[in-house]
Amino acid sequence: MNFDTIISGGTLVTDTETFAADIGITDGRITAIAETLDGAAQTIDATGKLVLPGGIDSHVHLAQPSGPEVVMADDFASGTLAAAFGGNTTVMPFCLQEKGKGLREALTAYHALADGNCHIDVSFHVIVSDPSAGVLGQDIPALVEDGYTSIKVFMTYDDLVLNDRELLGVMDAARHSGAFVMVHAEGYDTIRFLTEKLEQAGKTAPYYHGPSRPVAVEREATHRAISLAEIVDVPIMIVHVSNRAAIEEIERARARGLNIRAETCPQYLVLTEDDMQGDAMEGAKFVCSPPPRGTDDQDACWQGLIDGTFDVFSSDHCPFRYTEDGKLTPKGEKSFRYVPNGIPGVETRLPILFSEGVTKGRIDLNRFVALSSTYHAKTYGMYPQKGALAVGSDADIVLWDADMTRTIRQEDLHHGCDYTPFEGLEVTGWPVLTMLRGQVVTQGDTLATTTPGGAYVARARSPDAVQ
C-alpha cells in the first residue's frame, strides 16, 4: 500500500490505549495503523515522541465584537496560528448574535471573517442574546440541521444576559431541535449589587473584580441553570467552572440522574485571586470571569479533572491587549467593572495540562487525550472524524516531546495579545509538530506552511443532546 505520509517509531496515545505503532496517511485521513509500515512519499520519524490526536479547544473567542473602545486581540489568523503552535488542530469559537438581528445574519458575517484565514479547522458555537420567537422557532432548528449544533447562553453581562424565562425558551428550543446548550453560570443581579457596593466604598482596582463575583455567585447560578435544565429535561454544559461549591452542585445533579456536563480551564489550576493584586493596573491582566479563586478551589478543580466530574478542558481564550484598546481603556482605569473580561490561553492550554497533570502524576496520558481532544469531539458531534487516532479519521496529529522543559514567555508565543498571564511558568512536555489532515502546519518553532489550510467543520448533533 502506498501512503502520502507515514509517522513511524512513535508511541500512540488515545483516550483508552497507549501502544507503539506506525500511522499511514492518505488523502488527509488515517488509512492504516500497524506495527510497521512502509511505502510513502514522506516519512516522519517520531522515535521517542508521543503521537496524539490533535488538540480540540471547544471554548475560544476570536474576532468577537467587544463593545466601544475595546478590540479583541486575536482574529482568526492569529488565533488559529497560536492554537496550532499549542498542539491544537480544531478550535470552536463563538458567533455572537447581536440584539435585534437573526442568527443566520450573524453566522454569515462571522464566516466572512474566518474564510481563508484559519491555520487549523474551526467550528462555531452560536451565542443567543436575543431569543425572539423567530430565533427559537425558525433559526435554531434550521441551523441545527445545517451542522451548527451547539448554543451558548449567558446568565450575566449587560448585553448578553438572559432572564430565567428566556433561558427556558432557549433550552426548550434546543430540546426539540437537538442542539446542545452551554451555560455561562454567574448571577447578573448579584454581581451588579456587589459591584455597586464596592464602587461606593472606593474599591475600584482590578483586584475587586474577584470580590464582585464571589464563589456564591457562581454556585447560585450553577444551581439555577441545572434547575431550569431539569424542568425542561435538557442536557447542558456548565462552562469554565472555577470552584468547589459549583462542582458540588454538578455532582449532586448527576447523583439525581441528570445529564450535566462540565468544563474547567487552566486559569483555575495555576492562577489565584492574589494574581489580581498587581501594582496599579497590573492585576487587570488576570481579570476573567469567573475569576481565579483560592488554592482549595484549585485542588477541587484538579480532583474534578481526575475523577471525571469535568468532561472537557478548554482555554476560554478571550484575549485583550494590555493597552488603551484592551485592559487599559479609560473607563477600565476608573473601575474594575469596565476592564474587559478575558485572558489569552489557547497556545498554553495543553502544555499546562500536560506539565501540571501528566508530568506531575495527577492524570495519565489517556486522561490527558480525553480531556484535551477526544471528549471535545464526542461532546460536540465531531467524533470519530476528529479526536481519534483511528482508520478513517482525519489525520489531525500532534507529536509531543514529554521531556522538553520550557518556560512560558510572551516573546515566544504567537497570539495577538501583548502579554500572557502565565508568564514565567515552567512546563515539562511540549508539542513539537502539528499536522492538520495530513499536512504539517507547525514544526518546532517554525510555521511549515504560509497558506492557511484550515476549514469549517459542520457537526452532527451531540450524543448528549439527542432525545
Secondary structure as GFF3:
##gff-version 3
##sequence-region A 1 467
A	DSSP	beta_strand	3	8	.	.	.	ID=ss1
A	DSSP	beta_strand	11	13	.	.	.	ID=ss2
A	DSSP	beta_strand	18	20	.	.	.	ID=ss3
A	DSSP	beta_strand	22	26	.	.	.	ID=ss4
A	DSSP	beta_strand	29	34	.	.	.	ID=ss5
A	DSSP	beta_strand	40	45	.	.	.	ID=ss6
A	DSSP	beta_strand	50	53	.	.	.	ID=ss7
A	DSSP	beta_strand	55	60	.	.	.	ID=ss8
A	DSSP	alpha_helix	76	85	.	.	.	ID=ss9
A	DSSP	beta_strand	88	96	.	.	.	ID=ss10
A	DSSP	alpha_helix	103	114	.	.	.	ID=ss11
A	DSSP	beta_strand	121	122	.	.	.	ID=ss12
A	DSSP	beta_strand	125	127	.	.	.	ID=ss13
A	DSSP	alpha_helix	133	134	.	.	.	ID=ss14
A	DSSP	pi_helix	135	139	.	.	.	ID=ss15
A	DSSP	alpha_helix	140	145	.	.	.	ID=ss16
A	DSSP	beta_strand	150	154	.	.	.	ID=ss17
A	DSSP	alpha_helix	164	177	.	.	.	ID=ss18
A	DSSP	beta_strand	180	184	.	.	.	ID=ss19
A	DSSP	alpha_helix	188	200	.	.	.	ID=ss20
A	DSSP	three_ten_helix	206	209	.	.	.	ID=ss21
A	DSSP	alpha_helix	215	232	.	.	.	ID=ss22
A	DSSP	beta_strand	236	238	.	.	.	ID=ss23
A	DSSP	alpha_helix	244	255	.	.	.	ID=ss24
A	DSSP	beta_strand	260	264	.	.	.	ID=ss25
A	DSSP	alpha_helix	267	270	.	.	.	ID=ss26
A	DSSP	three_ten_helix	273	277	.	.	.	ID=ss27
A	DSSP	three_ten_helix	282	286	.	.	.	ID=ss28
A	DSSP	alpha_helix	295	307	.	.	.	ID=ss29
A	DSSP	beta_strand	312	313	.	.	.	ID=ss30
A	DSSP	three_ten_helix	336	338	.	.	.	ID=ss31
A	DSSP	alpha_helix	349	353	.	.	.	ID=ss32
A	DSSP	pi_helix	354	359	.	.	.	ID=ss33
A	DSSP	alpha_helix	365	369	.	.	.	ID=ss34
A	DSSP	pi_helix	370	374	.	.	.	ID=ss35
A	DSSP	alpha_helix	375	379	.	.	.	ID=ss36
A	DSSP	beta_strand	397	407	.	.	.	ID=ss37
A	DSSP	three_ten_helix	410	412	.	.	.	ID=ss38
A	DSSP	beta_strand	426	436	.	.	.	ID=ss39
A	DSSP	beta_strand	439	443	.	.	.	ID=ss40
A	DSSP	beta_strand	446	447	.	.	.	ID=ss41
###
